[in-house]
Amino acid sequence: MISKMKKLTFLIYHQEYEAFLSQIRELGVIHVQERQAGLMNDDLQKSLSRRALYKDVLKDMSFKIKDKADETIHRDLPVDDLLNQYAELNNKIANLTQQLPSLDKEIAEMSVWGDFDWQTIRKLEKAGYYIQFYACSEREFNPKWGELCDIVPIDKAVGRLSFITVSREPVKLEIEPLRLPNLSLTELDSKKTGIQDALVAAKDELTAFCVANYNTLVQYNKELDGEIDLIKVRLDGEPQAEGAVMVMEGWVPVENEQPVKEYLDSSSVYYEIRDTQKGDNPPIKLKNNWFVKLYETLTSMYGMPSYTEFDPTPLIAPFFSLFFAFCLGDAGYGLVLIALGMILKKKMPDMKGIMNLVISLGIFTAIFGTVLGTFFGINIYEATWVPEGLKNFMVSGKVEVAGGTYDKQMILALGIGVVHTIVAMLIKALVQTSRFGFKNALGAWGWFLLIGFGSVIATFMFLNLIPQDISKWALIGIGGVAAIGIYLLNDLHRNVLINIGAGVWDTYNMATGLMGDILSYMRLYALGLAGGMLGGVFNSLGLMVQEGIGGIPGWVVCCLILVLGHAFNIAMSCISAFVHPLRLNFVEYFKNSGYEGTGVLYNPFTNIDKK
């Protein structure tokens, strides 16, 4: 649900403005109303640029620490020194890395000539022998060069010659001599090894630096966020009376109203506090129980509800869990998620909330997977070791509907889709009634009456729970009442003919869209079926290999196939089981419920803890 908010308006003497900001920051419950989006000054621009730098460095550091960051905050290392040292270490690594390609090129050049000592060449030159290095194609080589000097062939690759010339006097051939590196092959290899060792040491030094200082930079980033919040709040104050006073607006949750009033009453600040009014846009603070709170992240992914809407999270929680369980569709996989969530919850306390969500989804999957009759790809409905009493709760096999034979699980998926859509229509009617009054929501109530109660009557008729004659007249009565709201009273402020036209247009949209929305829920059945079939394939493959190899080696290979195969199936199925239920909520449900998701998240102006 959405917490109720109270509107605050402050009038502060300009000399007391900073002290007032410090006090409300200490309270930590007031959401300051943004005066104008995008207000900027030099201080804010510099701080935002600096925060972008911090985030880039933190992102780069996170790839190096591998969840091994030191929790100690090193206050003796100022943030500028931290960033400079980090940059110097990266520059050192970049410089060493840049040396390797040119060094590899020199080694490739010298490898043709072999490992020789340049000191020997220089001694020969002092003794009066001129030695030069050449390389050319076979076509370019001129045998007459041998008349000018001694030619010593070194290497003959495909179509290319490498040779040296030895002479008492400098000779000049038609080709230019090579400029070789001034180090021998051994020296080049030794230099490369030294650079590689230095590079490894530099990377280790950088990793150690990141491990030691990651959380320090995280803390500096939090404090910078606090400074940015303070600058923004300063900008949100509007000068009045030629700057003598500042006017500020904000919001406070009703449950935090009393301490705020006590502080304001004890100060010299003039304030006004009132209930929300039509046209206000209060920030949104969700207040749910521990189970529903796990799913608030999904709501925020789409957008927070506006203040006049209902919080969709209490309905997202059970339906998303049910959809996830249907898509995964395997009780064994649910147990794996429960175990995985519990293990990671202990190893990664920072991800406690996400792991609790994983555990919750695992519980739903274990229960619903049992209902679907699948355990690690095994059809337990047909297993003899499963109690018959448990099988009575399983949905398996076929059913005859309207002269055709259909899978029960497919019918179940469509039934869930109908219920989800009807609930969405009910929410839409309730929201419109809350916003505009019952008289102005008759169109929405008409559609809910037609689809919702019409589906109930049709189901009773299909199950032969009520006679067909009664069903027929009930449907006619429901349709007639619903038509009044849909076609005649959908907007009491318009002409009846316009209402009829609008009703016809709504009918067209409903007829073309509603069936597609319901059929979208078939994906629950299809994904669950695909995952179960793939799990069964891995089971059959493992047993086939075991029978083919036999003995202990066969069982080892069989277990390896089962573990890797089911691990792959769980990973792929979990991705589908997350994405598609999310779509069913974000598209089909939100569209039929009229959910807008344009609310602003409650973000109180508060202190940043300094460690």
TAWOQUI-V677002 format. One record per pair of residues at least 12 apart in sequence whose ideal C-beta (glycine too) atoms are under 10 Angstrom apart, sorted by the first residue. I is the first residue (numbers start at 1). J is the second residue. If there is no record, write none. Layout:
I;J / I;J
This chain:
1;285 / 1;286 / 1;287 / 1;288 / 1;289 / 1;292 / 1;310 / 1;311 / 1;313 / 1;314 / 2;282 / 2;284 / 2;285 / 2;286 / 2;287 / 2;288 / 2;304 / 2;305 / 2;306 / 2;307 / 2;308 / 2;309 / 2;310 / 2;311 / 2;313 / 2;599 / 2;602 / 3;253 / 3;254 / 3;255 / 3;256 / 3;282 / 3;283 / 3;284 / 3;285 / 3;286 / 3;287 / 3;307 / 3;311 / 3;602 / 4;253 / 4;254 / 4;255 / 4;257 / 4;275 / 4;276 / 4;282 / 4;285 / 4;287 / 4;307 / 5;31 / 5;250 / 5;251 / 5;252 / 5;253 / 5;254 / 5;256 / 5;257 / 5;275 / 5;276 / 5;280 / 5;282 / 5;283 / 5;284 / 5;285 / 5;307 / 5;602 / 6;250 / 6;251 / 6;252 / 6;253 / 6;254 / 6;256 / 6;257 / 6;260 / 6;261 / 6;273 / 6;274 / 6;275 / 6;276 / 6;282 / 7;33 / 7;249 / 7;250 / 7;251 / 7;252 / 7;272 / 7;273 / 7;274 / 7;275 / 7;276 / 7;277 / 7;280 / 7;282 / 8;24 / 8;30 / 8;31 / 8;32 / 8;33 / 8;248 / 8;249 / 8;250 / 8;251 / 8;252 / 8;257 / 8;260 / 8;261 / 8;264 / 8;271 / 8;272 / 8;273 / 8;274 / 9;33 / 9;247 / 9;248 / 9;249 / 9;250 / 9;270 / 9;271 / 9;272 / 9;273 / 9;274 / 10;24 / 10;30 / 10;32 / 10;237 / 10;245 / 10;246 / 10;247 / 10;248 / 10;249 / 10;250 / 10;264 / 10;267 / 10;269 / 10;270 / 10;271 / 10;272 / 10;273 / 11;240 / 11;241 / 11;245 / 11;246 / 11;247 / 11;248 / 11;269 / 11;270 / 11;271 / 11;272 / 12;237 / 12;245 / 12;246 / 12;247 / 12;248 / 12;267 / 12;268 / 12;269 / 12;270 / 12;271 / 13;241 / 13;244 / 13;245 / 13;246 / 13;268 / 13;269 / 13;270 / 14;237 / 14;239 / 14;240 / 14;241 / 14;242 / 14;243 / 14;244 / 14;245 / 14;246 / 15;244 / 16;245 / 16;246 / 16;267 / 16;268 / 16;269 / 17;234 / 17;237 / 17;239 / 17;245 / 17;246 / 17;248 / 17;269 / 18;230 / 18;234 / 19;267 / 19;269 / 20;237 / 20;246 / 20;248 / 20;264 / 20;267 / 20;268 / 20;269 / 21;230 / 21;233 / 21;234 / 21;237 / 21;246 / 21;248 / 21;605 / 22;230 / 22;607 / 23;263 / 23;264 / 23;266 / 23;267 / 23;269 / 24;233 / 24;248 / 24;250 / 24;252 / 24;260 / 24;263 / 24;264 / 24;267 / 24;269 / 24;604 / 24;605 / 24;606 / 25;226 / 25;229 / 25;230 / 25;233 / 25;604 / 25;605 / 25;606 / 25;607 / 25;608 / 26;263 / 26;605 / 26;606 / 26;607 / 27;252 / 27;256 / 27;259 / 27;260 / 27;262 / 27;263 / 27;264 / 27;604 / 27;605 / 27;606 / 27;607 / 28;256 / 28;259 / 28;604 / 28;605 / 28;606 / 28;607 / 29;250 / 29;251 / 29;252 / 29;253 / 29;255 / 29;256 / 29;257 / 29;259 / 29;260 / 29;285 / 29;602 / 29;604 / 29;605 / 29;606 / 30;233 / 30;248 / 30;250 / 30;251 / 30;252 / 30;253 / 30;256 / 30;260 / 30;263 / 30;604 / 30;605 / 30;606 / 31;249 / 31;250 / 31;251 / 31;252 / 31;253 / 31;282 / 31;283 / 31;284 / 31;285 / 31;600 / 31;601 / 31;602 / 31;603 / 31;604 / 31;605 / 32;229 / 32;232 / 32;233 / 32;234 / 32;235 / 32;236 / 32;237 / 32;248 / 32;249 / 32;250 / 32;251 / 32;283 / 32;603 / 32;604 / 32;605 / 33;236 / 33;248 / 33;249 / 33;250 / 33;251 / 33;280 / 33;281 / 33;282 / 33;283 / 33;600 / 34;232 / 34;233 / 34;235 / 34;236 / 34;249 / 34;283 / 34;600 / 34;603 / 35;232 / 35;233 / 35;235 / 35;236 / 35;237 / 35;238 / 35;247 / 35;248 / 35;249 / 36;235 / 36;236 / 36;238 / 39;231 / 39;232 / 39;234 / 39;235 / 39;236 / 40;231 / 40;232 / 40;235 / 41;231 / 41;232 / 41;234 / 41;235 / 43;227 / 43;228 / 43;230 / 43;231 / 43;234 / 43;235 / 44;227 / 44;228 / 44;230 / 44;231 / 44;232 / 44;234 / 44;235 / 45;231 / 46;231 / 47;224 / 47;225 / 47;227 / 47;228 / 47;229 / 47;230 / 47;231 / 47;232 / 48;224 / 48;228 / 48;231 / 50;79 / 50;83 / 50;220 / 50;221 / 50;224 / 50;227 / 50;228 / 51;221 / 51;224 / 51;225 / 51;227 / 51;228 / 53;83 / 53;221 / 53;224 / 54;79 / 54;82 / 54;83 / 54;217 / 54;218 / 54;220 / 54;221 / 54;222 / 54;224 / 54;225 / 55;217 / 55;221 / 55;224 / 57;82 / 57;83 / 57;86 / 57;87 / 57;90 / 57;210 / 57;213 / 57;214 / 57;217 / 57;221 / 58;210 / 58;214 / 58;215 / 58;217 / 58;218 / 58;220 / 58;221 / 60;86 / 60;90 / 60;206 / 60;210 / 61;86 / 61;206 / 61;207 / 61;209 / 61;210 / 61;211 / 61;213 / 61;214 / 61;215 / 61;217 / 61;218 / 62;210 / 62;214 / 62;218 / 63;210 / 64;203 / 64;206 / 64;207 / 64;208 / 64;209 / 64;210 / 64;211 / 64;214 / 65;207 / 65;208 / 65;209 / 65;210 / 65;211 / 65;212 / 65;213 / 65;214 / 65;215 / 66;207 / 66;210 / 66;211 / 67;347 / 67;348 / 67;350 / 68;207 / 68;210 / 68;211 / 68;214 / 69;210 / 69;211 / 69;212 / 69;213 / 69;214 / 69;215 / 69;216 / 69;217 / 69;218 / 70;208 / 70;210 / 70;211 / 70;212 / 70;213 / 70;214 / 70;215 / 70;216 / 71;214 / 71;215 / 71;216 / 71;611 / 72;212 / 72;213 / 72;215 / 72;216 / 72;611 / 73;213 / 73;215 / 73;216 / 73;217 / 73;218 / 73;219 / 73;220 / 73;610 / 73;611 / 74;212 / 74;213 / 74;215 / 74;216 / 74;217 / 74;219 / 75;216 / 75;219 / 75;220 / 75;610 / 75;611 / 76;216 / 77;212 / 77;213 / 77;216 / 77;217 / 77;220 / 78;220 / 79;213 / 79;216 / 79;217 / 79;219 / 79;220 / 79;221 / 79;223 / 79;224 / 80;220 / 82;209 / 82;212 / 82;213 / 82;216 / 82;217 / 82;220 / 83;213 / 83;217 / 83;220 / 85;206 / 85;209 / 85;213 / 86;206 / 86;209 / 86;210 / 86;213 / 86;217 / 88;206 / 88;209 / 89;202 / 89;203 / 89;205 / 89;206 / 89;207 / 89;208 / 89;209 / 89;210 / 90;202 / 90;206 / 91;202 / 92;198 / 92;199 / 92;201 / 92;202 / 92;203 / 92;205 / 92;206 / 93;198 / 93;199 / 93;202 / 93;203 / 93;205 / 93;206 / 94;202 / 95;195 / 95;198 / 95;199 / 95;202 / 96;194 / 96;195 / 96;196 / 96;197 / 96;198 / 96;199 / 96;200 / 96;201 / 96;202 / 96;203 / 97;195 / 97;199 / 97;202 / 97;203 / 99;191 / 99;192 / 99;195 / 99;196 / 99;198 / 99;199 / 100;192 / 100;195 / 100;196 / 100;199 / 102;181 / 103;181 / 103;183 / 103;188 / 103;189 / 103;191 / 103;192 / 103;195 / 103;196 / 104;188 / 104;192 / 105;181 / 106;180 / 106;181 / 106;182 / 106;183 / 106;185 / 106;188 / 106;191 / 106;192 / 107;181 / 107;183 / 107;185 / 107;188 / 107;189 / 107;191 / 107;192 / 108;188 / 109;133 / 109;135 / 109;178 / 109;179 / 109;180 / 109;181 / 109;185 / 109;188 / 110;180 / 110;181 / 110;183 / 110;184 / 110;185 / 110;186 / 110;187 / 110;188 / 110;189 / 111;155 / 111;185 / 111;188 / 111;189 / 112;133 / 112;135 / 112;154 / 112;155 / 112;157 / 112;160 / 112;162 / 112;178 / 112;180 / 112;185 / 113;133 / 113;135 / 113;154 / 113;155 / 113;162 / 113;164 / 113;178 / 113;180 / 113;184 / 113;185 / 114;154 / 114;155 / 114;184 / 114;185 / 115;184 / 115;185 / 115;186 / 115;187 / 115;188 / 115;189 / 116;184 / 116;185 / 116;186 / 117;184 / 117;186 / 117;187 / 118;180 / 118;181 / 118;182 / 118;183 / 118;184 / 118;187 / 119;184 / 120;184 / 121;133 / 121;164 / 121;180 / 121;184 / 124;166 / 128;167 / 128;168 / 128;169 / 129;150 / 129;166 / 129;167 / 129;168 / 130;149 / 130;165 / 130;166 / 130;167 / 130;168 / 130;169 / 130;170 / 130;171 / 131;149 / 131;150 / 131;152 / 131;164 / 131;165 / 131;166 / 131;167 / 131;177 / 132;149 / 132;163 / 132;164 / 132;165 / 132;166 / 132;167 / 132;170 / 132;171 / 132;172 / 132;173 / 132;176 / 132;177 / 132;178 / 133;154 / 133;162 / 133;163 / 133;164 / 133;165 / 133;177 / 133;178 / 133;179 / 133;180 / 134;151 / 134;154 / 134;161 / 134;162 / 134;163 / 134;164 / 134;165 / 134;173 / 134;175 / 134;176 / 134;177 / 134;178 / 135;154 / 135;155 / 135;157 / 135;160 / 135;161 / 135;162 / 135;163 / 135;175 / 135;176 / 135;177 / 135;178 / 136;160 / 136;161 / 136;162 / 136;163 / 136;173 / 136;174 / 136;175 / 136;176 / 136;178 / 137;159 / 137;160 / 137;161 / 137;175 / 138;156 / 138;157 / 138;158 / 138;159 / 138;160 / 138;161 / 139;159 / 139;160 / 140;160 / 140;161 / 140;173 / 140;174 / 140;175 / 141;153 / 141;160 / 141;161 / 141;163 / 141;173 / 141;174 / 141;175 / 142;173 / 142;174 / 142;175 / 144;173 / 145;163 / 145;165 / 145;171 / 145;173 / 145;174 / 145;175 / 146;165 / 148;165 / 148;167 / 148;169 / 148;171 / 148;172 / 148;173 / 149;164 / 149;165 / 149;166 / 149;167 / 149;168 / 149;169 / 149;170 / 149;171 / 149;173 / 150;164 / 150;165 / 150;166 / 150;167 / 150;168 / 151;163 / 151;164 / 151;165 / 151;166 / 151;167 / 151;173 / 152;164 / 152;165 / 152;166 / 162;178 / 164;177 / 164;178 / 165;177 / 215;611 / 216;611 / 218;611 / 219;608 / 219;609 / 219;610 / 219;611 / 221;608 / 222;608 / 222;609 / 222;610 / 222;611 / 223;607 / 223;608 / 223;609 / 223;610 / 223;611 / 224;608 / 225;608 / 226;605 / 226;606 / 226;607 / 226;608 / 226;609 / 226;610 / 227;608 / 229;603 / 229;604 / 229;605 / 229;606 / 229;607 / 229;608 / 230;605 / 230;607 / 230;608 / 232;605 / 233;248 / 233;250 / 233;605 / 234;246 / 234;248 / 236;248 / 236;249 / 236;250 / 236;605 / 237;249 / 245;270 / 247;270 / 248;269 / 248;271 / 249;272 / 250;271 / 250;273 / 250;283 / 250;604 / 250;605 / 251;276 / 251;280 / 251;281 / 251;282 / 251;283 / 251;284 / 251;285 / 251;307 / 251;600 / 251;602 / 251;604 / 252;273 / 252;282 / 252;283 / 252;602 / 252;604 / 253;282 / 253;283 / 253;285 / 253;287 / 253;602 / 253;604 / 254;275 / 255;285 / 255;287 / 256;285 / 256;604 / 257;273 / 260;273 / 261;273 / 276;307 / 276;308 / 278;308 / 278;435 / 280;307 / 280;308 / 281;306 / 281;307 / 281;308 / 281;598 / 281;599 / 281;600 / 282;306 / 282;307 / 282;308 / 282;599 / 282;600 / 282;602 / 283;304 / 283;307 / 283;599 / 283;600 / 283;601 / 283;602 / 283;603 / 283;604 / 284;299 / 284;300 / 284;303 / 284;304 / 284;305 / 284;306 / 284;307 / 284;309 / 284;311 / 284;597 / 284;598 / 284;599 / 284;600 / 284;601 / 284;602 / 285;304 / 285;599 / 285;601 / 285;602 / 285;603 / 285;604 / 286;299 / 286;300 / 286;304 / 286;305 / 286;311 / 286;313 / 286;314 / 286;599 / 286;601 / 286;602 / 287;311 / 288;311 / 288;313 / 288;314 / 288;317 / 289;314 / 289;317 / 290;356 / 290;360 / 291;314 / 291;317 / 291;318 / 291;321 / 291;356 / 291;357 / 291;360 / 292;311 / 292;313 / 292;314 / 292;315 / 292;316 / 292;317 / 292;318 / 293;313 / 293;317 / 293;353 / 293;356 / 293;357 / 294;313 / 294;317 / 294;321 / 294;353 / 294;354 / 294;355 / 294;356 / 294;357 / 294;358 / 294;359 / 294;360 / 294;361 / 295;312 / 295;313 / 295;314 / 295;315 / 295;316 / 295;317 / 295;318 / 295;319 / 295;320 / 295;321 / 295;357 / 295;360 / 295;361 / 295;585 / 296;311 / 296;313 / 296;316 / 296;317 / 296;353 / 297;313 / 297;353 / 297;354 / 297;357 / 298;312 / 298;313 / 298;316 / 298;317 / 298;320 / 298;357 / 298;578 / 298;581 / 298;582 / 298;585 / 298;586 / 299;311 / 299;312 / 299;313 / 299;314 / 299;316 / 299;317 / 299;585 / 299;586 / 299;595 / 299;597 / 299;599 / 300;313 / 300;597 / 300;599 / 300;601 / 301;582 / 301;586 / 301;597 / 302;316 / 302;582 / 302;585 / 302;586 / 302;590 / 302;595 / 302;596 / 302;597 / 303;586 / 303;590 / 303;595 / 303;596 / 303;597 / 303;598 / 303;599 / 303;600 / 303;601 / 304;597 / 304;598 / 304;599 / 304;600 / 304;601 / 304;602 / 305;431 / 305;595 / 305;596 / 305;597 / 305;598 / 305;599 / 306;431 / 306;435 / 306;595 / 306;596 / 306;597 / 306;598 / 306;599 / 306;600 / 307;598 / 307;599 / 307;600 / 308;431 / 308;434 / 308;435 / 308;436 / 308;596 / 308;599 / 309;427 / 309;431 / 309;434 / 309;435 / 309;593 / 309;594 / 309;595 / 309;596 / 309;597 / 309;598 / 309;599 / 310;427 / 310;428 / 310;430 / 310;431 / 310;434 / 310;593 / 310;595 / 311;599 / 312;424 / 312;427 / 312;585 / 312;586 / 312;589 / 312;590 / 312;593 / 312;595 / 312;597 / 315;420 / 315;423 / 315;424 / 315;427 / 315;585 / 315;589 / 315;593 / 316;581 / 316;582 / 316;585 / 316;586 / 316;589 / 316;590 / 317;357 / 317;360 / 318;364 / 319;416 / 319;419 / 319;420 / 319;423 / 319;424 / 319;581 / 319;584 / 319;585 / 319;589 / 320;357 / 320;361 / 320;364 / 320;577 / 320;578 / 320;581 / 320;582 / 320;584 / 320;585 / 320;589 / 321;357 / 321;360 / 321;361 / 321;363 / 321;364 / 321;365 / 321;367 / 321;368 / 321;581 / 322;364 / 322;365 / 322;367 / 322;368 / 322;416 / 322;419 / 322;420 / 322;524 / 322;581 / 323;364 / 323;368 / 323;413 / 323;416 / 323;417 / 323;420 / 323;521 / 323;523 / 323;524 / 323;527 / 323;577 / 323;578 / 323;580 / 323;581 / 323;582 / 323;583 / 323;584 / 323;585 / 324;337 / 324;360 / 324;361 / 324;362 / 324;364 / 324;365 / 324;368 / 324;524 / 324;573 / 324;574 / 324;576 / 324;577 / 324;578 / 324;580 / 324;581 / 324;582 / 325;361 / 325;362 / 325;363 / 325;364 / 325;365 / 325;366 / 325;367 / 325;368 / 325;369 / 325;371 / 325;372 / 325;524 / 325;528 / 325;577 / 325;581 / 326;364 / 326;365 / 326;368 / 326;369 / 326;371 / 326;372 / 326;409 / 326;412 / 326;413 / 326;416 / 326;521 / 326;523 / 326;524 / 326;525 / 326;527 / 326;528 / 326;577 / 326;580 / 326;581 / 327;365 / 327;368 / 327;413 / 327;523 / 327;524 / 327;525 / 327;526 / 327;527 / 327;528 / 327;530 / 327;531 / 327;573 / 327;574 / 327;575 / 327;576 / 327;577 / 327;578 / 327;579 / 327;580 / 327;581 / 327;584 / 328;361 / 328;362 / 328;364 / 328;365 / 328;366 / 328;368 / 328;369 / 328;372 / 328;374 / 328;527 / 328;528 / 328;531 / 328;532 / 328;569 / 328;570 / 328;573 / 328;574 / 328;576 / 328;577 / 328;578 / 328;581 / 329;365 / 329;368 / 329;369 / 329;371 / 329;372 / 329;373 / 329;374 / 329;409 / 329;524 / 329;525 / 329;527 / 329;528 / 329;529 / 329;530 / 329;531 / 329;532 / 329;535 / 329;573 / 329;577 / 330;365 / 330;366 / 330;368 / 330;369 / 330;370 / 330;372 / 330;373 / 330;374 / 330;375 / 330;376 / 330;377 / 330;378 / 330;528 / 330;531 / 330;532 / 330;535 / 330;566 / 330;569 / 330;570 / 330;573 / 331;365 / 331;366 / 331;367 / 331;368 / 331;369 / 331;370 / 331;371 / 331;372 / 331;373 / 331;374 / 331;375 / 331;376 / 331;378 / 331;380 / 332;365 / 332;366 / 332;369 / 332;370 / 332;374 / 332;375 / 332;376 / 332;377 / 332;378 / 332;380 / 332;535 / 332;566 / 332;570 / 333;362 / 333;365 / 333;366 / 333;369 / 333;374 / 333;375 / 333;376 / 333;377 / 333;531 / 333;532 / 333;535 / 333;566 / 333;569 / 333;570 / 333;573 / 333;574 / 333;577 / 334;361 / 334;362 / 334;363 / 334;364 / 334;365 / 334;366 / 334;367 / 334;368 / 334;369 / 334;370 / 334;375 / 334;570 / 335;362 / 335;363 / 335;365 / 335;366 / 335;369 / 335;375 / 335;376 / 336;362 / 336;365 / 336;366 / 336;376 / 336;566 / 336;567 / 336;570 / 336;574 / 337;358 / 337;359 / 337;360 / 337;361 / 337;362 / 337;363 / 337;364 / 337;365 / 337;366 / 337;570 / 337;574 / 337;577 / 338;358 / 338;359 / 338;360 / 338;361 / 338;362 / 338;363 / 338;365 / 338;366 / 339;359 / 339;362 / 340;355 / 340;358 / 340;359 / 340;362 / 340;570 / 341;354 / 341;355 / 341;356 / 341;357 / 341;358 / 341;359 / 341;360 / 341;361 / 341;362 / 341;363 / 342;355 / 342;356 / 342;358 / 342;359 / 342;362 / 343;355 / 344;358 / 344;359 / 345;358 / 345;359 / 358;574 / 361;574 / 361;577 / 361;578 / 361;581 / 365;573 / 365;574 / 365;577 / 367;393 / 368;395 / 368;528 / 369;528 / 369;531 / 369;532 / 370;386 / 370;390 / 370;393 / 370;394 / 371;390 / 371;393 / 371;394 / 371;395 / 371;396 / 371;409 / 371;412 / 372;394 / 372;395 / 372;396 / 372;408 / 372;409 / 372;412 / 372;525 / 372;528 / 372;529 / 372;532 / 373;386 / 373;390 / 373;391 / 373;393 / 373;394 / 373;395 / 373;396 / 373;397 / 373;409 / 373;532 / 374;394 / 374;396 / 374;528 / 374;529 / 374;531 / 374;532 / 374;533 / 374;535 / 374;536 / 375;532 / 375;535 / 376;532 / 376;535 / 376;536 / 376;538 / 376;539 / 376;562 / 376;566 / 376;569 / 376;570 / 377;531 / 377;532 / 377;533 / 377;534 / 377;535 / 377;536 / 377;537 / 377;538 / 377;539 / 377;540 / 377;562 / 377;565 / 377;566 / 377;569 / 378;532 / 378;535 / 378;536 / 378;539 / 379;394 / 379;396 / 379;532 / 379;536 / 380;394 / 380;396 / 381;394 / 381;395 / 381;396 / 381;397 / 382;396 / 382;397 / 394;408 / 395;407 / 395;408 / 395;409 / 395;411 / 395;412 / 396;408 / 396;409 / 397;409 / 398;410 / 398;411 / 399;411 / 399;412 / 401;462 / 402;462 / 407;525 / 407;529 / 408;525 / 409;524 / 409;525 / 409;528 / 409;529 / 409;532 / 410;521 / 410;522 / 410;524 / 410;525 / 410;526 / 410;528 / 410;529 / 411;525 / 412;521 / 412;524 / 412;525 / 412;528 / 413;518 / 413;519 / 413;520 / 413;521 / 413;522 / 413;523 / 413;524 / 413;525 / 413;526 / 413;527 / 413;528 / 413;529 / 414;518 / 414;519 / 414;521 / 414;522 / 414;524 / 414;525 / 415;455 / 415;459 / 415;518 / 415;521 / 416;518 / 416;521 / 416;524 / 416;525 / 416;584 / 417;517 / 417;518 / 417;519 / 417;520 / 417;521 / 417;522 / 417;523 / 417;524 / 417;525 / 417;584 / 417;588 / 418;451 / 418;452 / 418;455 / 418;456 / 418;458 / 418;459 / 418;514 / 418;517 / 418;518 / 418;521 / 419;452 / 419;455 / 419;521 / 420;517 / 420;518 / 420;521 / 420;584 / 420;585 / 420;588 / 420;589 / 420;592 / 420;593 / 421;451 / 421;452 / 421;455 / 421;514 / 421;517 / 421;518 / 421;520 / 421;521 / 421;584 / 421;588 / 421;589 / 421;591 / 421;592 / 421;593 / 422;448 / 422;451 / 422;452 / 422;453 / 422;454 / 422;455 / 422;456 / 422;592 / 423;448 / 423;452 / 423;589 / 423;592 / 423;593 / 424;448 / 424;451 / 424;517 / 424;585 / 424;588 / 424;589 / 424;590 / 424;591 / 424;592 / 424;593 / 424;594 / 424;595 / 425;444 / 425;445 / 425;447 / 425;448 / 425;449 / 425;450 / 425;451 / 425;452 / 425;510 / 425;514 / 425;592 / 425;593 / 425;594 / 426;444 / 426;445 / 426;448 / 426;451 / 426;452 / 426;592 / 426;593 / 427;444 / 427;448 / 427;589 / 427;590 / 427;592 / 427;593 / 427;594 / 427;595 / 428;441 / 428;443 / 428;444 / 428;445 / 428;447 / 428;448 / 428;591 / 428;592 / 428;593 / 428;594 / 428;595 / 429;441 / 429;442 / 429;443 / 429;444 / 429;445 / 429;446 / 429;447 / 429;448 / 429;449 / 429;452 / 429;485 / 429;593 / 429;594 / 430;444 / 430;445 / 430;448 / 430;593 / 431;444 / 431;593 / 431;594 / 431;595 / 431;596 / 432;444 / 432;445 / 432;594 / 433;445 / 435;594 / 436;491 / 437;492 / 439;489 / 439;491 / 439;492 / 439;493 / 440;489 / 440;490 / 440;491 / 440;492 / 440;493 / 441;485 / 441;489 / 441;490 / 442;482 / 442;484 / 442;485 / 442;486 / 442;488 / 442;489 / 442;490 / 442;491 / 442;492 / 443;482 / 443;485 / 443;486 / 443;487 / 443;488 / 443;489 / 443;490 / 443;491 / 443;499 / 443;502 / 443;503 / 443;506 / 444;485 / 444;486 / 444;490 / 444;506 / 444;594 / 445;481 / 445;482 / 445;485 / 445;486 / 445;489 / 445;490 / 446;478 / 446;479 / 446;481 / 446;482 / 446;483 / 446;484 / 446;485 / 446;486 / 446;487 / 446;488 / 446;489 / 446;490 / 446;503 / 446;506 / 447;482 / 447;485 / 447;486 / 447;490 / 447;503 / 447;506 / 447;507 / 447;510 / 447;514 / 447;592 / 448;482 / 448;485 / 449;478 / 449;479 / 449;481 / 449;482 / 449;483 / 449;484 / 449;485 / 449;486 / 450;475 / 450;478 / 450;479 / 450;480 / 450;481 / 450;482 / 450;483 / 450;485 / 450;486 / 450;507 / 450;510 / 451;478 / 451;482 / 451;510 / 451;514 / 451;592 / 452;478 / 452;482 / 453;474 / 453;475 / 453;477 / 453;478 / 453;479 / 453;481 / 453;482 / 454;474 / 454;475 / 454;478 / 454;479 / 454;482 / 456;474 / 456;478 / 457;470 / 457;471 / 457;472 / 457;473 / 457;474 / 457;475 / 457;477 / 457;478 / 458;471 / 458;474 / 458;475 / 459;471 / 460;474 / 461;474 / 461;475 / 483;503 / 483;507 / 484;503 / 485;503 / 486;499 / 486;500 / 486;502 / 486;503 / 486;504 / 486;506 / 486;507 / 486;510 / 487;499 / 487;500 / 487;501 / 487;502 / 487;503 / 487;504 / 487;506 / 487;507 / 488;500 / 488;503 / 489;503 / 490;502 / 490;503 / 490;506 / 491;503 / 510;592 / 513;588 / 513;591 / 513;592 / 514;588 / 514;592 / 516;588 / 517;584 / 517;587 / 517;588 / 517;589 / 517;591 / 517;592 / 518;588 / 520;580 / 520;583 / 520;584 / 520;587 / 520;588 / 521;580 / 521;584 / 521;588 / 523;576 / 523;580 / 523;581 / 523;583 / 523;584 / 524;577 / 524;580 / 524;581 / 524;584 / 526;576 / 526;580 / 527;573 / 527;576 / 527;577 / 527;579 / 527;580 / 527;581 / 528;573 / 528;576 / 528;577 / 530;569 / 530;572 / 530;573 / 530;576 / 531;569 / 531;570 / 531;572 / 531;573 / 531;574 / 531;576 / 531;577 / 532;569 / 532;573 / 533;569 / 534;565 / 534;566 / 534;568 / 534;569 / 534;572 / 534;573 / 535;562 / 535;565 / 535;566 / 535;569 / 535;570 / 535;573 / 536;569 / 537;565 / 537;569 / 538;561 / 538;562 / 538;563 / 538;564 / 538;565 / 538;566 / 538;567 / 538;568 / 538;569 / 539;558 / 539;561 / 539;562 / 539;565 / 539;566 / 541;558 / 541;561 / 541;562 / 541;565 / 542;554 / 542;555 / 542;557 / 542;558 / 542;559 / 542;560 / 542;561 / 542;562 / 542;563 / 542;564 / 542;565 / 542;566 / 543;558 / 543;561 / 543;562 / 544;558 / 544;561 / 545;557 / 545;558 / 545;560 / 545;561 / 545;562 / 546;558 / 546;559 / 546;561 / 546;562
